[in-house]
Amino acid sequence: MKSALSLALFSAALVLPAIAADPLPSWNEGATKQAILGFVEKVTSEGADFVPPAERIAVFDNDGTLWAEQPLYFQAFYLFDRVKALAPQHPEWASEEPFASVLKGDYKSALAGGEHGLLAMAAATHAGLTSEEFSASVNEWLATAKHPFTGKAYTDMVYQPMLELLAHLRANGFKTFIVSGGGIDFMRPWIGRVYGIPPEQVVGSSLKAAYEVREGKPVIVKRPELDFIDDKAGKPVGIHQHIGRRPIFAAGNSDGDFEMLEWTTSGEGPRLGILIHHTDAEREFAYDRESHVGKLARGLDEAPQRGWSLIDMKSDWKTIFRP
Amino acid sequence: MKSALSLALFSAALVLPAIAADPLPSWNEGATKQAILGFVEKVTSEGADFVPPAERIAVFDNDGTLWAEQPLYFQAFYLFDRVKALAPQHPEWASEEPFASVLKGDYKSALAGGEHGLLAMAAATHAGLTSEEFSASVNEWLATAKHPFTGKAYTDMVYQPMLELLAHLRANGFKTFIVSGGGIDFMRPWIGRVYGIPPEQVVGSSLKAAYEVREGKPVIVKRPELDFIDDKAGKPVGIHQHIGRRPIFAAGNSDGDFEMLEWTTSGEGPRLGILIHHTDAEREFAYDRESHVGKLARGLDEAPQRGWSLIDMKSDWKTIFRP
């Protein structure tokens, strides 16, 4: 008895400092938390697995990984609101899809065209805006718009455990990037204050842009033409074009992130890929294989054999949204 | 007398520490050096002109600004060498321009097609290469190739005064980026060791790329299709797409940099644009209005009224190339 008690006290003493300084307090103890902490410990410690700080590149998907994405991508709500605001200047939209469905409030039909329909809306509502006008429009919208189910501001629907993970990686010399299918210019106005990520560390989808001098004042203007879609196999390409080296850590939540995790974790040396599985219908949303947004099927099937950590939101996270 | 002497000694005492720690030792004293030092001092000191570190974005052209560009862009020499190396596999090049001229050693005719001809050579020689193969090819070439006039390695033809300027800006919290008309993937393999700039801080011209899994191994492969030309009005666009905010400092040397300087210096608050004027035929090259490479005409005409600093290489720089 006595020696068992001593051992228990001894173990507690060893473990206590780690608990006191837990960098991921919103994560329950378990395999995924240990995988993350162990990986960071490994690449920052002297030894065969040490990675120089310059090569500690970590990439994060945004929708469904850093903030919520149900019942629709939040950027889709922004687009719908832009369509409604601009409708008086576009009488033709009353009979033209996807605009007509948006104006009738039929979001399901509005999204029937998928990516193509969203792009049409982005092109129609953003073209001609300067970068500064667009940025102001996003910030104004975020300041007042509320999520239709939770009533929260959209930027309050970011995941507290992921904010802790971003901070922990940066505290250990990682450079953190967002690599999202969402619009790069839609994210830049707010990711600094919300995630602590500067505008130059974002890869996203984009429209083409042009440089013009308008009445003596130089501006960058959005053009109604697709530049790049940063999704699926586009993610490693976007990473290559923007970052120019292969990350050693990648976090995602859907099959749109599959290639990004594959590219990241197939490099040499220590690598970590994590996939967030949305399992918590009570505190957030529960969806995977059949979801029209953030579908996760191949990732679920292949995560074990590829050594990716599956995060079970319901059991792994103490808190979901930031307070 | 006595008070004048005291004043002189007093002034010397005030000035000495600054001289002792001169961050730009290869720059002669003069208006351009003072403009640079004064700008850095201003934006880093408390007061109305203070700029927070996160917004201290400095952009540098590469060809003719950080390293030499005569008699041809160094990347053109690389392309010619690739064309020659691959010619045995392409018998059709013997009668097809611009390849035929390259193979005959007639570089002038090879370049008659301008950008279009260079792109054709890049597409024909790079397509299908993985990002790692391309990077290795650039590094191998740089390790052995010599400049036809100076006999130096190309990476020894970087400007010592500009290396000091890069270091001085970084020591003062600036993030330094390259924004070049040259190929982004051509620069990334060596700019870290030569300029101290990481691969994610480069904007350049690019071919499209694709993600593939080849025999189980994921790769990024170059495609024979233009993605982006980062020159002239393309530079502010490239800055917007990659960096997402307007720089406060820009350095260039040709009219290809005009819009980048215009965009940079027309923002609010303190801004500095500098243009390097190649005036030293003895130590480097002398060229401007009539040059087929690095033409500088509009910049020379408008620099004074726009408040841009013109660097006279011959009189402003003590040393040209890094030792």
Interface residues (C-beta under 8 A of the other chain):
Chain A: A54 I57 S131 K175 I184 D185 R188 G192 P198 P199 E200 Q201 V202 S206 A209 A210 Y211 V213 K217 P218 I220 D227 A233 G234 K235 P236 V237 H240 Q241 H242 I243 G244 R245 E259 E262 W263 S266
Chain B: A54 I57 S131 K175 I184 D185 R188 G192 P198 P199 E200 Q201 V202 S206 A209 A210 Y211 V213 K217 P218 I220 D227 A233 G234 K235 P236 V237 H240 Q241 H242 I243 G244 R245 E259 E262 W263 S266
